[in-house]
């Protein structure tokens, strides 16, 4: 065994006990080739200035590790509000819900209609569009039954308060008053008569309209579905008018109006026509029909040669005006309300 020697030929005693390097301990020449290249690149040039480092083909953008990107606030679209009245508690505590037995409860679209959100047909469209939520879950099933006393119903994110007590009143609209809840021109309107009820939180719908020159019976309710059906001609709710017309009405006018008269917006006819009184060149007639087109009674009578002087609506279905004074309200009786609902299939 040879002893390692120094340059002067004497043995090196400090390196006797060093272990031999294996192949794995030897440095990799291929890896170390990059170091001399980098050193050569860093050497100064003849002018004394260091050489510029070579640019990489895909430079990475400089980032600051200490500075984090600011999180962007999520844009939340504002919910569409409907006509529903917000509840006092928009987010009540969730609790166990009692499962309804088959056939119990009220259909969801009817609950929405009774709450004044929309008519039953419009409520069904809201359900199809996924705008209705019950107990935190979006409902798309038609005909779902709920218990209004315990169910939490929202439309477009707004809580719906189900009005337990429905309101049905009869108004004798005076002549010259507008059939609106408000008037931009400051003219007297129906909203002035029911202002106290509106201030108390009631949301009333007027069933149909009467033009300013027509007086008589006008129904108001907070049941949107009932109001819609009473106005729709497909349910054929009869309306009775007493009309004072010019001239002496001949008997043949009765048959003419029942057969139908061609108007500018299509044919129209009456269900019943009765001559009540005749005198001094005017005639008092009773007209019963179920159509609700604008000025339909006036246009029909004028088409047969008898323009209207005065027009009063006296009946809507089973509800009669009676001797109610102009400008006053009367709460409908239980029998009248029951017949109204029965007449429109509710």
C-alpha positions in Angstrom: 0.0 0.0 0.0 1.4 3.3 -1.1 1.4 6.3 1.3 0.2 9.6 -0.3 3.1 12.1 -0.6 3.4 15.8 -0.7 5.0 17.8 -3.5 8.4 17.7 -1.8 8.2 13.9 -1.7 7.4 13.5 2.0 4.4 11.4 3.0 1.2 13.2 4.0 0.2 11.7 7.3 -3.1 13.7 7.6 -4.7 12.0 4.5 -3.9 8.4 5.5 -7.2 7.8 7.4 -9.5 9.6 4.9 -12.0 7.1 3.3 -11.9 6.5 -0.3 -14.6 8.2 -2.4 -17.0 6.1 -4.3 -18.3 6.8 -7.7 -21.4 8.3 -6.2 -19.3 10.9 -4.2 -17.5 12.2 -7.2 -18.8 15.5 -8.6 -20.7 15.4 -11.8 -18.7 17.1 -14.5 -21.7 17.6 -16.7 -23.5 19.6 -14.0 -20.5 21.7 -13.2 -20.1 22.7 -16.8 -22.7 25.4 -16.3 -20.7 27.1 -13.5 -17.6 27.9 -15.7 -19.9 29.2 -18.4 -21.6 31.5 -15.9 -18.2 32.6 -14.6 -17.0 33.4 -18.1 -20.1 35.4 -18.8 -19.6 37.4 -15.6 -15.9 38.3 -16.5 -15.3 41.9 -17.5 -14.8 42.7 -21.1 -11.8 44.5 -22.6 -13.4 47.9 -21.8 -13.6 47.0 -18.1 -17.4 46.7 -18.1 -19.1 43.5 -17.1 -20.9 41.7 -19.8 -24.7 41.6 -19.8 -26.3 38.3 -18.8 -28.0 36.4 -21.5 -31.7 36.8 -21.7 -33.9 33.7 -21.3 -36.3 32.7 -24.1 -39.3 32.8 -21.8 -38.8 35.5 -19.2 -41.0 35.3 -16.1 -42.7 38.4 -14.8 -41.2 39.8 -11.7 -43.4 39.1 -8.7 -43.3 40.5 -5.2 -43.6 37.6 -2.8 -44.4 39.8 0.1 -47.4 41.6 -1.6 -50.5 39.5 -2.2 -53.1 40.3 -4.8 -56.2 42.1 -3.4 -59.3 39.9 -3.5 -62.0 41.2 -5.8 -65.4 41.8 -4.3 -68.0 39.5 -5.8 -70.7 41.4 -7.7 -74.1 40.3 -6.5 -77.1 41.1 -8.7 -79.9 42.8 -6.8 -83.0 40.7 -6.5 -86.1 41.8 -8.4 -88.8 42.9 -6.0 -92.4 42.0 -6.6 -95.5 43.5 -5.2 -95.2 41.3 -2.1 -95.2 43.0 1.3 -91.9 42.3 3.2 -92.3 40.5 6.5 -91.0 42.0 9.8 -88.5 39.0 10.0 -86.8 38.4 6.7 -84.6 35.7 8.1 -86.4 33.8 10.9 -84.7 30.9 12.6 -85.2 27.7 10.8 -86.9 24.9 12.7 -88.4 21.5 12.1 -91.3 21.7 9.7 -94.4 19.6 10.2 -95.1 17.4 7.2 -98.5 17.9 5.7 -100.8 15.0 5.1 -102.0 14.3 1.7 -104.7 16.9 0.6 -103.9 19.3 3.5 -102.7 22.9 3.1 -103.2 25.4 0.4 -101.8 25.4 -3.1 -98.7 27.7 -3.4 -100.1 29.7 -6.3 -103.3 30.4 -4.4 -101.3 31.6 -1.4 -99.4 34.0 -3.6 -102.6 35.3 -5.2 -104.2 35.8 -1.8 -101.1 37.6 -0.6 -101.6 40.1 -3.4 -98.4 39.2 -5.2 -100.0 38.4 -8.5 -102.9 36.5 -10.0 -102.8 32.7 -9.8 -101.8 32.4 -13.5 -98.9 34.9 -13.0 -97.9 33.1 -9.8 -97.7 29.8 -11.8 -95.3 31.5 -14.2 -93.2 32.8 -11.3 -92.9 29.2 -10.0 -91.9 27.9 -13.5 -89.2 30.7 -13.6 -87.8 29.6 -10.3 -88.6 32.8 -8.5 -90.5 31.3 -5.6 -88.8 29.9 -2.6 -90.4 27.9 0.2 -88.5 27.1 3.4 -85.2 27.9 1.8 -85.7 25.7 -1.3 -86.7 26.9 -4.8 -89.9 25.4 -5.9 -90.7 24.5 -9.6 -93.4 22.1 -8.9 -97.0 23.2 -9.7 -99.7 22.4 -7.3 -97.4 22.2 -4.2 -99.4 22.6 -1.0 -98.1 24.5 2.0 -99.3 25.6 5.4 -99.3 29.5 5.3 -99.1 29.6 9.1 -95.7 27.9 9.2 -94.2 28.0 5.7 -91.7 30.7 4.8 -92.4 31.9 1.3 -90.2 34.3 -0.6 -90.6 35.8 -4.1 -87.4 37.2 -5.7 -85.8 37.0 -2.3 -88.5 39.0 -0.5 -90.6 37.4 2.2 -94.3 37.2 1.4 -96.8 37.8 4.2 -100.0 35.8 3.7 -103.0 37.9 4.6 -105.2 35.7 6.7 -108.2 38.0 6.5 -109.3 38.9 2.9 -111.0 42.2 2.3 -114.0 42.6 -0.1 -115.8 46.0 -0.2 -118.3 47.6 -2.5 -117.9 51.3 -3.5 -120.5 53.5 -5.1 -118.2 55.6 -7.4 -119.5 59.1 -7.8 -119.8 60.7 -11.2 -116.6 62.6 -12.2 -114.3 60.5 -10.2 -111.4 58.5 -11.7 -111.2 54.7 -11.2 -107.5 54.8 -10.1 -105.7 54.7 -6.8 -103.8 57.9 -7.7 -104.1 60.7 -10.3 -101.2 62.7 -11.5 -103.4 65.6 -12.4 -104.9 65.9 -8.9 -108.4 64.8 -10.0 -110.5 63.0 -7.4 -110.1 59.3 -7.6 -111.0 56.0 -5.9 -107.7 56.1 -3.9 -108.9 59.1 -2.1 -111.9 57.2 -0.7 -109.9 54.2 0.5 -106.9 56.3 1.7 -107.4 55.2 5.3 -107.4 51.6 4.4 -104.3 51.9 2.4 -102.6 53.8 5.2 -103.5 50.9 7.5 -101.5 48.5 5.3 -104.3 47.1 3.1 -103.5 46.7 -0.6 -106.7 46.8 -2.6 -107.4 46.0 -6.2 -110.3 47.7 -8.0 -112.2 45.1 -10.1 -112.4 46.7 -13.5 -112.9 50.3 -14.2 -115.6 52.8 -14.7 -115.0 55.9 -16.8 -115.2 59.3 -15.1 -118.8 59.9 -16.5 -120.1 56.5 -15.3 -121.1 56.0 -11.7 -122.1 53.1 -9.6 -120.8 49.8 -8.3 -117.0 49.1 -8.1 -115.6 46.2 -6.1 -112.3 46.4 -4.3 -110.5 43.4 -2.8 -107.0 42.4 -1.7 -107.4 39.0 -3.4 -105.6 39.4 -6.7 -106.8 36.1 -8.1 -110.4 36.9 -7.5 -110.0 40.4 -9.1 -108.4 38.8 -12.2 -111.2 36.3 -12.7 -114.0 38.8 -12.1 -112.5 41.0 -14.9 -111.7 38.2 -17.3 -114.5 37.6 -19.9 -113.9 33.9 -20.0 -115.5 33.5 -16.6 -118.6 35.4 -17.9 -119.4 37.4 -14.7 -122.4 39.4 -15.6 -122.6 43.2 -15.1 -125.8 45.2 -15.0 -126.2 48.8 -16.1 -129.0 51.3 -16.0 -128.7 53.6 -18.9 -130.7 56.7 -19.8 -130.5 57.2 -23.5 -131.8 59.7 -26.1 -134.9 58.9 -28.1 -137.6 56.3 -27.8 -136.1 52.9 -28.1 -138.1 50.6 -30.4 -138.7 46.9 -29.7 -136.5 45.8 -32.5 -133.4 47.2 -30.7 -133.7 44.4 -28.2 -133.1 41.7 -30.9 -130.5 43.7 -32.6 -128.3 44.0 -29.5 -128.7 40.4 -28.5 -127.7 39.2 -32.0 -124.6 41.4 -32.0 -123.4 44.8 -33.3 -120.3 45.3 -35.3 -117.9 47.8 -33.5 -114.6 49.2 -34.6 -112.8 46.5 -32.4 -115.0 43.6 -33.3 -118.6 42.4 -32.8 -120.2 42.8 -29.4 -123.6 41.8 -27.9 -125.6 41.9 -24.7 -126.9 39.1 -22.6 -130.1 40.9 -21.7 -131.8 44.2 -22.7 -134.9 45.6 -21.1 -136.9 48.8 -21.6 -137.7 50.1 -18.1 -139.3 53.5 -18.7 -140.1 55.9 -21.6 -140.9 59.6 -21.4 -140.0 63.1 -22.7 -137.9 61.9 -25.5 -135.6 59.7 -23.4 -135.7 56.0 -22.4 -134.4 54.2 -19.4 -133.0 50.7 -20.2 -131.4 47.9 -18.3 -128.4 46.3 -20.0 -126.7 43.0 -18.8 -123.5 41.8 -20.4 -120.3 40.0 -19.4 -117.8 41.8 -21.7 -115.4 44.3 -20.2 -114.1 46.3 -23.2 -113.7 50.0 -22.8 -116.9 52.0 -23.0 -118.6 48.9 -24.3 -122.2 49.9 -23.1 -121.9 53.5 -24.5 -120.6 52.3 -27.8 -123.3 49.6 -28.2 -126.2 52.0 -27.5 -124.7 54.7 -29.7 -124.3 52.1 -32.5 -128.1 51.4 -32.5 -128.9 55.2 -32.5 -129.4 55.9 -28.8 -126.5 57.9 -27.3 -126.1 57.6 -23.5 -127.1 60.5 -21.3 -126.4 58.8 -17.9 -124.9 55.4 -17.0 -124.9 53.6 -13.7 -123.6 50.2 -12.9 -125.9 48.5 -10.4 -124.7 44.9 -10.2 -121.6 42.7 -10.5 -122.5 39.1 -10.4 -124.4 38.5 -7.1 -123.4 41.8 -5.6 -126.0 44.6 -5.9 -125.5 48.3 -5.3 -128.9 48.8 -3.6 -129.5 52.1 -1.9 -125.8 52.7 -1.1 -124.9 56.4 -1.2 -122.3 57.7 -3.7 -118.8 57.9 -2.3 -119.4 55.3 0.5 -117.9 51.9 1.1 -119.8 48.7 2.2 -118.2 45.5 3.4 -119.6 42.5 1.5 -121.5 39.9 3.4 -120.4 36.3 3.7 -123.0 35.1 1.3 -122.0 37.7 -1.3 -118.3 36.7 -1.0 -119.1 33.0 -1.2 -121.1 33.5 -4.4 -118.3 35.6 -6.0 -115.8 32.8 -5.4 -118.2 30.1 -6.5 -119.0 32.0 -9.7 -115.4 32.1 -10.8 -114.4 28.6 -9.7 -112.4 29.4 -6.6 
